Amino acid sequence: MANPKSLKTLLKLRKQELDQLRTRMQVLEAQRDQFGLKLLELERAKERESMLVAKNPMMQMDYPVFVQMNMAEQKQYHHAIVRLSNQINELQNMMAVQFGEVKKTEILMEKEKQKAKDAEEHRDRERMDELGQRFGQDD
């Protein structure tokens, strides 16, 4: 029979670990979202620059350099988003495992409670039987 205090402690630790994983996931998701916004900003900047070049032919000389730098920056953000998405997927898997561990511990705690309750009921029945036998013998 497992010690109820140690099971409570184990459950508390597993829940804390699950909360830490959730927090890490939120941070990574926020970073991924920020990088997604940066990608949109870069795309809009490229569109604005393209419109300016169409209106002012003098800007055409610098436009290829701008586009090259813009695309390089977009590529960096895209790679970062892919990397973060992979980390998020790994964290989701870790959270699923940790959630399973929390549930296993909760089930084990319930089984231990039920065992203790059954043992108490068994002791009560034995006491009642013993009392019944005593009173039966006294007659």
N, CA, C and O atoms as CSV, one atom per row, in Angstrom:
chain,resi,resn,atom,element,x,y,z
A,1,MET,N,N,0.838,-1.181,0.000
A,1,MET,CA,C,0.000,0.000,0.000
A,1,MET,C,C,0.882,1.242,0.000
A,1,MET,O,O,1.751,1.398,0.858
A,2,ALA,N,N,0.652,2.119,-0.962
A,2,ALA,CA,C,1.458,3.324,-1.087
A,2,ALA,C,C,1.062,4.338,-0.010
A,2,ALA,O,O,-0.083,4.383,0.440
A,3,ASN,N,N,2.021,5.125,0.375
A,3,ASN,CA,C,1.796,6.159,1.377
A,3,ASN,C,C,0.971,7.281,0.733
A,3,ASN,O,O,1.381,7.845,-0.281
A,4,PRO,N,N,-0.196,7.607,1.320
A,4,PRO,CA,C,-1.038,8.669,0.736
A,4,PRO,C,C,-0.321,10.016,0.623
A,4,PRO,O,O,-0.540,10.760,-0.332
A,5,LYS,N,N,0.532,10.325,1.598
A,5,LYS,CA,C,1.257,11.591,1.540
A,5,LYS,C,C,2.226,11.608,0.361
A,5,LYS,O,O,2.365,12.623,-0.322
A,6,SER,N,N,2.894,10.482,0.127
A,6,SER,CA,C,3.840,10.446,-0.987
A,6,SER,C,C,3.093,10.518,-2.318
A,6,SER,O,O,3.602,11.101,-3.276
A,7,LEU,N,N,1.894,9.936,-2.394
A,7,LEU,CA,C,1.095,10.037,-3.615
A,7,LEU,C,C,0.630,11.472,-3.846
A,7,LEU,O,O,0.625,11.956,-4.978
A,8,LYS,N,N,0.235,12.154,-2.756
A,8,LYS,CA,C,-0.168,13.555,-2.889
A,8,LYS,C,C,0.998,14.402,-3.379
A,8,LYS,O,O,0.841,15.264,-4.244
A,9,THR,N,N,2.174,14.139,-2.809
A,9,THR,CA,C,3.364,14.879,-3.209
A,9,THR,C,C,3.690,14.596,-4.672
A,9,THR,O,O,3.999,15.511,-5.435
A,10,LEU,N,N,3.620,13.342,-5.051
A,10,LEU,CA,C,3.892,12.963,-6.439
A,10,LEU,C,C,2.901,13.632,-7.386
A,10,LEU,O,O,3.291,14.139,-8.438
A,11,LEU,N,N,1.633,13.635,-7.019
A,11,LEU,CA,C,0.613,14.268,-7.849
A,11,LEU,C,C,0.889,15.766,-7.976
A,11,LEU,O,O,0.787,16.337,-9.061
A,12,LYS,N,N,1.235,16.384,-6.866
A,12,LYS,CA,C,1.522,17.818,-6.877
A,12,LYS,C,C,2.708,18.119,-7.795
A,12,LYS,O,O,2.669,19.074,-8.571
A,13,LEU,N,N,3.752,17.309,-7.707
A,13,LEU,CA,C,4.927,17.501,-8.565
A,13,LEU,C,C,4.577,17.319,-10.039
A,13,LEU,O,O,5.013,18.097,-10.887
A,14,ARG,N,N,3.794,16.299,-10.338
A,14,ARG,CA,C,3.418,16.044,-11.737
A,14,ARG,C,C,2.554,17.173,-12.288
A,14,ARG,O,O,2.689,17.548,-13.452
A,15,LYS,N,N,1.675,17.709,-11.463
A,15,LYS,CA,C,0.852,18.832,-11.903
A,15,LYS,C,C,1.702,20.084,-12.114
A,15,LYS,O,O,1.463,20.850,-13.047
A,16,GLN,N,N,2.693,20.289,-11.247
A,16,GLN,CA,C,3.596,21.430,-11.421
A,16,GLN,C,C,4.379,21.298,-12.724
A,16,GLN,O,O,4.548,22.273,-13.456
A,17,GLU,N,N,4.853,20.089,-13.007
A,17,GLU,CA,C,5.585,19.862,-14.255
A,17,GLU,C,C,4.688,20.122,-15.457
A,17,GLU,O,O,5.130,20.704,-16.448
A,18,LEU,N,N,3.441,19.697,-15.377
A,18,LEU,CA,C,2.489,19.940,-16.458
A,18,LEU,C,C,2.256,21.445,-16.627
A,18,LEU,O,O,2.193,21.939,-17.753
A,19,ASP,N,N,2.129,22.163,-15.532
A,19,ASP,CA,C,1.946,23.623,-15.598
A,19,ASP,C,C,3.176,24.300,-16.218
A,19,ASP,O,O,3.044,25.247,-16.993
A,20,GLN,N,N,4.358,23.813,-15.874
A,20,GLN,CA,C,5.584,24.384,-16.453
A,20,GLN,C,C,5.626,24.149,-17.963
A,20,GLN,O,O,6.031,25.028,-18.723
A,21,LEU,N,N,5.209,22.972,-18.388
A,21,LEU,CA,C,5.164,22.689,-19.825
A,21,LEU,C,C,4.156,23.604,-20.517
A,21,LEU,O,O,4.420,24.105,-21.610
A,22,ARG,N,N,3.011,23.820,-19.889
A,22,ARG,CA,C,1.996,24.720,-20.465
A,22,ARG,C,C,2.545,26.138,-20.594
A,22,ARG,O,O,2.335,26.804,-21.607
A,23,THR,N,N,3.240,26.585,-19.573
A,23,THR,CA,C,3.819,27.929,-19.592
A,23,THR,C,C,4.840,28.052,-20.713
A,23,THR,O,O,4.841,29.037,-21.452
A,24,ARG,N,N,5.710,27.051,-20.841
A,24,ARG,CA,C,6.696,27.071,-21.924
A,24,ARG,C,C,6.012,27.093,-23.280
A,24,ARG,O,O,6.454,27.785,-24.198
A,25,MET,N,N,4.929,26.329,-23.402
A,25,MET,CA,C,4.214,26.287,-24.671
A,25,MET,C,C,3.615,27.652,-24.992
A,25,MET,O,O,3.671,28.101,-26.137
A,26,GLN,N,N,3.046,28.310,-23.994
A,26,GLN,CA,C,2.465,29.637,-24.220
A,26,GLN,C,C,3.521,30.627,-24.693
A,26,GLN,O,O,3.260,31.447,-25.573
A,27,VAL,N,N,4.714,30.551,-24.109
A,27,VAL,CA,C,5.799,31.443,-24.502
A,27,VAL,C,C,6.187,31.175,-25.956
A,27,VAL,O,O,6.339,32.107,-26.746
A,28,LEU,N,N,6.346,29.897,-26.301
A,28,LEU,CA,C,6.730,29.551,-27.674
A,28,LEU,C,C,5.644,29.948,-28.673
A,28,LEU,O,O,5.947,30.443,-29.759
A,29,GLU,N,N,4.393,29.732,-28.310
A,29,GLU,CA,C,3.301,30.112,-29.206
A,29,GLU,C,C,3.258,31.626,-29.410
A,29,GLU,O,O,2.988,32.099,-30.514
A,30,ALA,N,N,3.525,32.384,-28.346
A,30,ALA,CA,C,3.543,33.846,-28.452
A,30,ALA,C,C,4.685,34.286,-29.378
A,30,ALA,O,O,4.511,35.185,-30.201
A,31,GLN,N,N,5.844,33.651,-29.239
A,31,GLN,CA,C,6.973,33.983,-30.114
A,31,GLN,C,C,6.638,33.655,-31.567
A,31,GLN,O,O,6.913,34.443,-32.472
A,32,ARG,N,N,6.046,32.493,-31.777
A,32,ARG,CA,C,5.677,32.089,-33.139
A,32,ARG,C,C,4.686,33.084,-33.734
A,32,ARG,O,O,4.800,33.449,-34.904
A,33,ASP,N,N,3.720,33.522,-32.939
A,33,ASP,CA,C,2.744,34.501,-33.419
A,33,ASP,C,C,3.413,35.830,-33.759
A,33,ASP,O,O,3.083,36.459,-34.764
A,34,GLN,N,N,4.354,36.253,-32.917
A,34,GLN,CA,C,5.078,37.501,-33.187
A,34,GLN,C,C,5.863,37.397,-34.496
A,34,GLN,O,O,5.882,38.335,-35.293
A,35,PHE,N,N,6.503,36.263,-34.709
A,35,PHE,CA,C,7.260,36.083,-35.951
A,35,PHE,C,C,6.329,36.061,-37.155
A,35,PHE,O,O,6.686,36.553,-38.226
A,36,GLY,N,N,5.143,35.497,-36.988
A,36,GLY,CA,C,4.155,35.517,-38.062
A,36,GLY,C,C,3.745,36.933,-38.415
A,36,GLY,O,O,3.578,37.270,-39.587
A,37,LEU,N,N,3.582,37.767,-37.383
A,37,LEU,CA,C,3.255,39.172,-37.626
A,37,LEU,C,C,4.402,39.894,-38.328
A,37,LEU,O,O,4.175,40.729,-39.202
A,38,LYS,N,N,5.628,39.569,-37.942
A,38,LYS,CA,C,6.791,40.181,-38.599
A,38,LYS,C,C,6.822,39.803,-40.080
A,38,LYS,O,O,7.145,40.630,-40.932
A,39,LEU,N,N,6.483,38.543,-40.381
A,39,LEU,CA,C,6.425,38.118,-41.787
A,39,LEU,C,C,5.401,38.945,-42.559
A,39,LEU,O,O,5.666,39.386,-43.677
A,40,LEU,N,N,4.233,39.153,-41.960
A,40,LEU,CA,C,3.209,39.974,-42.616
A,40,LEU,C,C,3.695,41.410,-42.828
A,40,LEU,O,O,3.468,41.998,-43.885
A,41,GLU,N,N,4.360,41.964,-41.824
A,41,GLU,CA,C,4.888,43.319,-41.950
A,41,GLU,C,C,5.900,43.409,-43.085
A,41,GLU,O,O,5.892,44.373,-43.851
A,42,LEU,N,N,6.763,42.418,-43.195
A,42,LEU,CA,C,7.764,42.417,-44.263
A,42,LEU,C,C,7.100,42.321,-45.643
A,42,LEU,O,O,7.513,42.985,-46.594
A,43,GLU,N,N,6.074,41.488,-45.728
A,43,GLU,CA,C,5.362,41.348,-47.001
A,43,GLU,C,C,4.669,42.658,-47.375
A,43,GLU,O,O,4.684,43.056,-48.539
A,44,ARG,N,N,4.069,43.322,-46.402
A,44,ARG,CA,C,3.415,44.607,-46.657
A,44,ARG,C,C,4.430,45.681,-47.040
A,44,ARG,O,O,4.174,46.515,-47.908
A,45,ALA,N,N,5.578,45.645,-46.383
A,45,ALA,CA,C,6.627,46.615,-46.712
A,45,ALA,C,C,7.094,46.416,-48.151
A,45,ALA,O,O,7.346,47.385,-48.868
A,46,LYS,N,N,7.208,45.167,-48.566
A,46,LYS,CA,C,7.618,44.889,-49.944
A,46,LYS,C,C,6.566,45.403,-50.933
A,46,LYS,O,O,6.902,45.956,-51.980
A,47,GLU,N,N,5.301,45.212,-50.586
A,47,GLU,CA,C,4.216,45.710,-51.451
A,47,GLU,C,C,4.235,47.241,-51.529
A,47,GLU,O,O,4.082,47.814,-52.608
A,48,ARG,N,N,4.422,47.894,-50.384
A,48,ARG,CA,C,4.476,49.362,-50.370
A,48,ARG,C,C,5.642,49.870,-51.212
A,48,ARG,O,O,5.515,50.822,-51.983
A,49,GLU,N,N,6.771,49.209,-51.040
A,49,GLU,CA,C,7.968,49.617,-51.789
A,49,GLU,C,C,7.733,49.417,-53.288
A,49,GLU,O,O,8.150,50.244,-54.099
A,50,SER,N,N,7.077,48.342,-53.647
A,50,SER,CA,C,6.776,48.075,-55.054
A,50,SER,C,C,5.885,49.174,-55.637
A,50,SER,O,O,6.089,49.610,-56.770
A,51,MET,N,N,4.907,49.613,-54.863
A,51,MET,CA,C,4.022,50.688,-55.320
A,51,MET,C,C,4.791,52.005,-55.458
A,51,MET,O,O,4.553,52.767,-56.395
A,52,LEU,N,N,5.703,52.272,-54.535
A,52,LEU,CA,C,6.514,53.493,-54.612
A,52,LEU,C,C,7.423,53.481,-55.834
A,52,LEU,O,O,7.609,54.502,-56.496
A,53,VAL,N,N,7.982,52.315,-56.123
A,53,VAL,CA,C,8.857,52.177,-57.291
A,53,VAL,C,C,8.058,52.417,-58.569
A,53,VAL,O,O,8.560,53.018,-59.519
A,54,ALA,N,N,6.833,51.951,-58.587
A,54,ALA,CA,C,5.988,52.149,-59.771
A,54,ALA,C,C,5.703,53.635,-59.978
A,54,ALA,O,O,5.576,54.085,-61.117
A,55,LYS,N,N,5.603,54.397,-58.899
A,55,LYS,CA,C,5.317,55.830,-58.995
A,55,LYS,C,C,6.576,56.654,-59.237
A,55,LYS,O,O,6.528,57.706,-59.874
A,56,ASN,N,N,7.704,56.164,-58.721
A,56,ASN,CA,C,8.939,56.933,-58.819
A,56,ASN,C,C,10.046,56.045,-59.411
A,56,ASN,O,O,10.680,55.283,-58.680
A,57,PRO,N,N,10.278,56.138,-60.703
A,57,PRO,CA,C,11.285,55.291,-61.368
A,57,PRO,C,C,12.695,55.444,-60.807
A,57,PRO,O,O,13.516,54.541,-60.973
A,58,MET,N,N,13.001,56.566,-60.145
A,58,MET,CA,C,14.348,56.779,-59.588
A,58,MET,C,C,14.661,55.753,-58.495
A,58,MET,O,O,15.827,55.467,-58.221
A,59,MET,N,N,13.629,55.212,-57.882
A,59,MET,CA,C,13.818,54.257,-56.788
A,59,MET,C,C,14.115,52.849,-57.301
A,59,MET,O,O,14.439,51.960,-56.514
A,60,GLN,N,N,14.009,52.643,-58.597
A,60,GLN,CA,C,14.200,51.306,-59.152
A,60,GLN,C,C,15.599,50.765,-58.926
A,60,GLN,O,O,15.790,49.550,-58.870
A,61,MET,N,N,16.571,51.637,-58.797
A,61,MET,CA,C,17.952,51.176,-58.609
A,61,MET,C,C,18.127,50.475,-57.260
A,61,MET,O,O,18.857,49.488,-57.164
A,62,ASP,N,N,17.469,50.975,-56.235
A,62,ASP,CA,C,17.625,50.412,-54.897
A,62,ASP,C,C,16.651,49.270,-54.622
A,62,ASP,O,O,16.836,48.508,-53.674
A,63,TYR,N,N,15.634,49.155,-55.435
A,63,TYR,CA,C,14.574,48.173,-55.176
A,63,TYR,C,C,15.087,46.725,-55.109
A,63,TYR,O,O,14.687,45.999,-54.199
A,64,PRO,N,N,15.947,46.275,-56.021
A,64,PRO,CA,C,16.419,44.875,-55.935
A,64,PRO,C,C,17.145,44.568,-54.619
A,64,PRO,O,O,17.006,43.477,-54.067
A,65,VAL,N,N,17.907,45.524,-54.129
A,65,VAL,CA,C,18.615,45.326,-52.857
A,65,VAL,C,C,17.601,45.217,-51.719
A,65,VAL,O,O,17.714,44.365,-50.838
A,66,PHE,N,N,16.605,46.109,-51.766
A,66,PHE,CA,C,15.550,46.069,-50.742
A,66,PHE,C,C,14.840,44.713,-50.767
A,66,PHE,O,O,14.641,44.100,-49.718
A,67,VAL,N,N,14.462,44.250,-51.940
A,67,VAL,CA,C,13.744,42.982,-52.055
A,67,VAL,C,C,14.607,41.831,-51.547
A,67,VAL,O,O,14.121,40.944,-50.845
A,68,GLN,N,N,15.888,41.853,-51.905
A,68,GLN,CA,C,16.796,40.793,-51.462
A,68,GLN,C,C,16.905,40.761,-49.943
A,68,GLN,O,O,16.861,39.688,-49.341
A,69,MET,N,N,17.045,41.915,-49.327
A,69,MET,CA,C,17.141,41.975,-47.867
A,69,MET,C,C,15.821,41.560,-47.224
A,69,MET,O,O,15.804,40.853,-46.216
A,70,ASN,N,N,14.721,42.007,-47.818
A,70,ASN,CA,C,13.397,41.669,-47.299
A,70,ASN,C,C,13.181,40.161,-47.356
A,70,ASN,O,O,12.708,39.562,-46.390
A,71,MET,N,N,13.521,39.558,-48.465
A,71,MET,CA,C,13.328,38.110,-48.624
A,71,MET,C,C,14.231,37.324,-47.669
A,71,MET,O,O,13.819,36.292,-47.138
A,72,ALA,N,N,15.451,37.802,-47.449
A,72,ALA,CA,C,16.359,37.131,-46.516
A,72,ALA,C,C,15.784,37.177,-45.099
A,72,ALA,O,O,15.842,36.198,-44.355
A,73,GLU,N,N,15.233,38.331,-44.750
A,73,GLU,CA,C,14.627,38.476,-43.424
A,73,GLU,C,C,13.392,37.579,-43.289
A,73,GLU,O,O,13.185,36.944,-42.255
A,74,GLN,N,N,12.570,37.536,-44.356
A,74,GLN,CA,C,11.394,36.667,-44.336
A,74,GLN,C,C,11.815,35.205,-44.161
A,74,GLN,O,O,11.180,34.451,-43.424
A,75,LYS,N,N,12.874,34.825,-44.833
A,75,LYS,CA,C,13.364,33.442,-44.742
A,75,LYS,C,C,13.784,33.121,-43.302
A,75,LYS,O,O,13.494,32.040,-42.788
A,76,GLN,N,N,14.465,34.066,-42.664
A,76,GLN,CA,C,14.877,33.853,-41.269
A,76,GLN,C,C,13.668,33.669,-40.364
A,76,GLN,O,O,13.646,32.768,-39.525
A,77,TYR,N,N,12.671,34.516,-40.530
A,77,TYR,CA,C,11.461,34.393,-39.708
A,77,TYR,C,C,10.728,33.081,-40.001
A,77,TYR,O,O,10.222,32.423,-39.093
A,78,HIS,N,N,10.681,32.721,-41.267
A,78,HIS,CA,C,10.016,31.461,-41.628
A,78,HIS,C,C,10.716,30.268,-40.953
A,78,HIS,O,O,10.057,29.389,-40.398
A,79,HIS,N,N,12.051,30.251,-41.008
A,79,HIS,CA,C,12.805,29.165,-40.355
A,79,HIS,C,C,12.559,29.162,-38.840
A,79,HIS,O,O,12.420,28.105,-38.225
A,80,ALA,N,N,12.510,30.354,-38.259
A,80,ALA,CA,C,12.257,30.447,-36.815
A,80,ALA,C,C,10.867,29.918,-36.484
A,80,ALA,O,O,10.688,29.240,-35.472
A,81,ILE,N,N,9.885,30.221,-37.323
A,81,ILE,CA,C,8.519,29.734,-37.099
A,81,ILE,C,C,8.479,28.218,-37.192
A,81,ILE,O,O,7.823,27.561,-36.384
A,82,VAL,N,N,9.178,27.659,-38.177
A,82,VAL,CA,C,9.221,26.196,-38.314
A,82,VAL,C,C,9.874,25.576,-37.089
A,82,VAL,O,O,9.382,24.578,-36.563
A,83,ARG,N,N,10.970,26.154,-36.633
A,83,ARG,CA,C,11.677,25.649,-35.456
A,83,ARG,C,C,10.774,25.717,-34.215
A,83,ARG,O,O,10.704,24.765,-33.438
A,84,LEU,N,N,10.093,26.840,-34.040
A,84,LEU,CA,C,9.192,26.989,-32.898
A,84,LEU,C,C,8.021,26.014,-32.988
A,84,LEU,O,O,7.602,25.447,-31.978
A,85,SER,N,N,7.499,25.820,-34.185
A,85,SER,CA,C,6.389,24.872,-34.362
A,85,SER,C,C,6.817,23.463,-33.981
A,85,SER,O,O,6.051,22.722,-33.365
A,86,ASN,N,N,8.046,23.090,-34.348
A,86,ASN,CA,C,8.564,21.774,-33.967
A,86,ASN,C,C,8.700,21.650,-32.454
A,86,ASN,O,O,8.368,20.617,-31.873
A,87,GLN,N,N,9.189,22.710,-31.826
A,87,GLN,CA,C,9.316,22.701,-30.365
A,87,GLN,C,C,7.943,22.610,-29.706
A,87,GLN,O,O,7.776,21.917,-28.703
A,88,ILE,N,N,6.974,23.303,-30.265
A,88,ILE,CA,C,5.611,23.256,-29.730
A,88,ILE,C,C,5.050,21.844,-29.854
A,88,ILE,O,O,4.411,21.343,-28.929
A,89,ASN,N,N,5.288,21.205,-30.993
A,89,ASN,CA,C,4.825,19.823,-31.170
A,89,ASN,C,C,5.461,18.887,-30.148
A,89,ASN,O,O,4.792,18.013,-29.596
A,90,GLU,N,N,6.749,19.073,-29.899
A,90,GLU,CA,C,7.435,18.252,-28.895
A,90,GLU,C,C,6.824,18.491,-27.508
A,90,GLU,O,O,6.597,17.550,-26.747
A,91,LEU,N,N,6.566,19.748,-27.201
A,91,LEU,CA,C,5.960,20.071,-25.904
A,91,LEU,C,C,4.561,19.471,-25.785
A,91,LEU,O,O,4.179,18.998,-24.715
A,92,GLN,N,N,3.803,19.487,-26.866
A,92,GLN,CA,C,2.467,18.883,-26.835
A,92,GLN,C,C,2.567,17.396,-26.520
A,92,GLN,O,O,1.772,16.863,-25.746
A,93,ASN,N,N,3.545,16.731,-27.123
A,93,ASN,CA,C,3.756,15.305,-26.831
A,93,ASN,C,C,4.161,15.101,-25.375
A,93,ASN,O,O,3.670,14.190,-24.709
A,94,MET,N,N,5.055,15.949,-24.891
A,94,MET,CA,C,5.483,15.847,-23.499
A,94,MET,C,C,4.314,16.106,-22.554
A,94,MET,O,O,4.185,15.452,-21.519
A,95,MET,N,N,3.461,17.072,-22.920
A,95,MET,CA,C,2.295,17.370,-22.083
A,95,MET,C,C,1.322,16.202,-22.063
A,95,MET,O,O,0.727,15.904,-21.027
A,96,ALA,N,N,1.157,15.539,-23.202
A,96,ALA,CA,C,0.253,14.382,-23.250
A,96,ALA,C,C,0.763,13.279,-22.325
A,96,ALA,O,O,-0.013,12.656,-21.602
A,97,VAL,N,N,2.067,13.046,-22.354
A,97,VAL,CA,C,2.661,12.034,-21.480
A,97,VAL,C,C,2.495,12.447,-20.023
A,97,VAL,O,O,2.107,11.637,-19.181
A,98,GLN,N,N,2.791,13.707,-19.732
A,98,GLN,CA,C,2.695,14.192,-18.352
A,98,GLN,C,C,1.247,14.155,-17.870
A,98,GLN,O,O,0.990,13.820,-16.714
A,99,PHE,N,N,0.306,14.492,-18.739
A,99,PHE,CA,C,-1.104,14.426,-18.371
A,99,PHE,C,C,-1.477,12.986,-18.026
A,99,PHE,O,O,-2.213,12.738,-17.071
A,100,GLY,N,N,-0.962,12.037,-18.815
A,100,GLY,CA,C,-1.197,10.624,-18.526
A,100,GLY,C,C,-0.640,10.237,-17.167
A,100,GLY,O,O,-1.269,9.475,-16.433
A,101,GLU,N,N,0.526,10.752,-16.826
A,101,GLU,CA,C,1.132,10.461,-15.520
A,101,GLU,C,C,0.286,11.042,-14.385
A,101,GLU,O,O,0.116,10.413,-13.341
A,102,VAL,N,N,-0.237,12.240,-14.601
A,102,VAL,CA,C,-1.118,12.851,-13.591
A,102,VAL,C,C,-2.344,11.961,-13.389
A,102,VAL,O,O,-2.731,11.674,-12.256
A,103,LYS,N,N,-2.948,11.529,-14.492
A,103,LYS,CA,C,-4.151,10.689,-14.398
A,103,LYS,C,C,-3.839,9.351,-13.722
A,103,LYS,O,O,-4.623,8.872,-12.902
A,104,LYS,N,N,-2.696,8.748,-14.063
A,104,LYS,CA,C,-2.315,7.484,-13.425
A,104,LYS,C,C,-2.183,7.663,-11.914
A,104,LYS,O,O,-2.631,6.823,-11.134
A,105,THR,N,N,-1.566,8.764,-11.518
A,105,THR,CA,C,-1.380,9.031,-10.093
A,105,THR,C,C,-2.727,9.254,-9.413
A,105,THR,O,O,-2.952,8.763,-8.307
A,106,GLU,N,N,-3.624,9.991,-10.067
A,106,GLU,CA,C,-4.955,10.207,-9.496
A,106,GLU,C,C,-5.714,8.886,-9.349
A,106,GLU,O,O,-6.385,8.657,-8.342
A,107,ILE,N,N,-5.602,8.021,-10.358
A,107,ILE,CA,C,-6.264,6.710,-10.298
A,107,ILE,C,C,-5.676,5.878,-9.167
A,107,ILE,O,O,-6.407,5.228,-8.420
A,108,LEU,N,N,-4.348,5.901,-9.043
A,108,LEU,CA,C,-3.687,5.162,-7.970
A,108,LEU,C,C,-4.134,5.679,-6.603
A,108,LEU,O,O,-4.349,4.897,-5.677
A,109,MET,N,N,-4.271,6.993,-6.484
A,109,MET,CA,C,-4.732,7.562,-5.215
A,109,MET,C,C,-6.157,7.095,-4.907
A,109,MET,O,O,-6.467,6.766,-3.763
A,110,GLU,N,N,-7.013,7.066,-5.914
A,110,GLU,CA,C,-8.393,6.598,-5.710
A,110,GLU,C,C,-8.410,5.129,-5.303
A,110,GLU,O,O,-9.179,4.734,-4.427
A,111,LYS,N,N,-7.566,4.324,-5.936
A,111,LYS,CA,C,-7.494,2.898,-5.579
A,111,LYS,C,C,-7.022,2.731,-4.144
A,111,LYS,O,O,-7.536,1.891,-3.406
A,112,GLU,N,N,-6.047,3.531,-3.755
A,112,GLU,CA,C,-5.531,3.454,-2.387
A,112,GLU,C,C,-6.600,3.884,-1.382
A,112,GLU,O,O,-6.731,3.290,-0.312
A,113,LYS,N,N,-7.355,4.912,-1.733
A,113,LYS,CA,C,-8.454,5.337,-0.858
A,113,LYS,C,C,-9.487,4.224,-0.723
A,113,LYS,O,O,-9.979,3.940,0.370
A,114,GLN,N,N,-9.804,3.605,-1.849
A,114,GLN,CA,C,-10.786,2.527,-1.834
A,114,GLN,C,C,-10.277,1.341,-1.021
A,114,GLN,O,O,-11.043,0.722,-0.283
A,115,LYS,N,N,-8.981,1.018,-1.151
A,115,LYS,CA,C,-8.392,-0.073,-0.359
A,115,LYS,C,C,-8.500,0.233,1.128
A,115,LYS,O,O,-8.868,-0.629,1.925
A,116,ALA,N,N,-8.178,1.464,1.489
A,116,ALA,CA,C,-8.247,1.861,2.900
A,116,ALA,C,C,-9.686,1.782,3.399
A,116,ALA,O,O,-9.940,1.322,4.512
A,117,LYS,N,N,-10.618,2.229,2.577
A,117,LYS,CA,C,-12.032,2.164,2.954
A,117,LYS,C,C,-12.485,0.716,3.095
A,117,LYS,O,O,-13.179,0.372,4.051
A,118,ASP,N,N,-12.092,-0.143,2.139
A,118,ASP,CA,C,-12.458,-1.562,2.206
A,118,ASP,C,C,-11.854,-2.227,3.437
A,118,ASP,O,O,-12.505,-3.039,4.095
A,119,ALA,N,N,-10.598,-1.877,3.748
A,119,ALA,CA,C,-9.939,-2.454,4.924
A,119,ALA,C,C,-10.658,-2.015,6.199
A,119,ALA,O,O,-10.840,-2.813,7.118
A,120,GLU,N,N,-11.062,-0.761,6.254
A,120,GLU,CA,C,-11.789,-0.257,7.424
A,120,GLU,C,C,-13.133,-0.968,7.563
A,120,GLU,O,O,-13.523,-1.366,8.661
A,121,GLU,N,N,-13.837,-1.125,6.442
A,121,GLU,CA,C,-15.122,-1.840,6.480
A,121,GLU,C,C,-14.914,-3.292,6.913
A,121,GLU,O,O,-15.734,-3.839,7.651
A,122,HIS,N,N,-13.835,-3.913,6.463
A,122,HIS,CA,C,-13.532,-5.299,6.848
A,122,HIS,C,C,-13.270,-5.389,8.351
A,122,HIS,O,O,-13.755,-6.301,9.021
A,123,ARG,N,N,-12.498,-4.435,8.873
A,123,ARG,CA,C,-12.229,-4.412,10.321
A,123,ARG,C,C,-13.528,-4.204,11.099
A,123,ARG,O,O,-13.750,-4.840,12.129
A,124,ASP,N,N,-14.375,-3.320,10.607
A,124,ASP,CA,C,-15.663,-3.085,11.271
A,124,ASP,C,C,-16.509,-4.356,11.282
A,124,ASP,O,O,-17.126,-4.675,12.299
A,125,ARG,N,N,-16.546,-5.083,10.167
A,125,ARG,CA,C,-17.318,-6.328,10.106
A,125,ARG,C,C,-16.752,-7.362,11.074
A,125,ARG,O,O,-17.502,-8.064,11.754
A,126,GLU,N,N,-15.427,-7.451,11.132
A,126,GLU,CA,C,-14.802,-8.399,12.056
A,126,GLU,C,C,-15.147,-8.054,13.508
A,126,GLU,O,O,-15.431,-8.937,14.316
A,127,ARG,N,N,-15.118,-6.756,13.824
A,127,ARG,CA,C,-15.480,-6.319,15.176
A,127,ARG,C,C,-16.934,-6.661,15.478
A,127,ARG,O,O,-17.260,-7.143,16.563
A,128,MET,N,N,-17.795,-6.407,14.512
A,128,MET,CA,C,-19.221,-6.717,14.695
A,128,MET,C,C,-19.418,-8.228,14.860
A,128,MET,O,O,-20.196,-8.666,15.708
A,129,ASP,N,N,-18.720,-9.011,14.056
A,129,ASP,CA,C,-18.821,-10.473,14.180
A,129,ASP,C,C,-18.329,-10.923,15.547
A,129,ASP,O,O,-18.934,-11.781,16.191
A,130,GLU,N,N,-17.216,-10.326,15.980
A,130,GLU,CA,C,-16.664,-10.675,17.292
A,130,GLU,C,C,-17.644,-10.313,18.396
A,130,GLU,O,O,-17.859,-11.087,19.330
A,131,LEU,N,N,-18.237,-9.127,18.280
A,131,LEU,CA,C,-19.230,-8.719,19.281
A,131,LEU,C,C,-20.441,-9.649,19.237
A,131,LEU,O,O,-20.985,-10.029,20.274
A,132,GLY,N,N,-20.850,-10.004,18.033
A,132,GLY,CA,C,-21.990,-10.918,17.889
A,132,GLY,C,C,-21.704,-12.257,18.515
A,132,GLY,O,O,-22.580,-12.843,19.150
A,133,GLN,N,N,-20.480,-12.759,18.349
A,133,GLN,CA,C,-20.112,-14.039,18.931
A,133,GLN,C,C,-20.063,-13.955,20.453
A,133,GLN,O,O,-20.480,-14.880,21.149
A,134,ARG,N,N,-19.547,-12.832,20.962
A,134,ARG,CA,C,-19.492,-12.660,22.417
A,134,ARG,C,C,-20.893,-12.658,23.030
A,134,ARG,O,O,-21.177,-13.348,24.009
A,135,PHE,N,N,-21.762,-11.841,22.400
A,135,PHE,CA,C,-23.120,-11.773,22.924
A,135,PHE,C,C,-23.853,-13.083,22.733
A,135,PHE,O,O,-24.709,-13.439,23.543
A,136,GLY,N,N,-23.531,-13.799,21.682
A,136,GLY,CA,C,-24.141,-15.104,21.432
A,136,GLY,C,C,-23.687,-16.135,22.449
A,136,GLY,O,O,-24.454,-17.034,22.795
A,137,GLN,N,N,-22.466,-16.028,22.933
A,137,GLN,CA,C,-21.928,-16.970,23.906
A,137,GLN,C,C,-22.453,-16.685,25.305
A,137,GLN,O,O,-22.587,-17.587,26.132
A,138,ASP,N,N,-22.747,-15.417,25.554
A,138,ASP,CA,C,-23.226,-15.033,26.892
A,138,ASP,C,C,-24.619,-15.573,27.158
A,138,ASP,O,O,-24.998,-15.731,28.318
A,139,ASP,N,N,-25.391,-15.859,26.125
A,139,ASP,CA,C,-26.775,-16.330,26.320
A,139,ASP,C,C,-26.817,-17.669,26.867
A,139,ASP,O,O,-27.900,-18.211,27.091
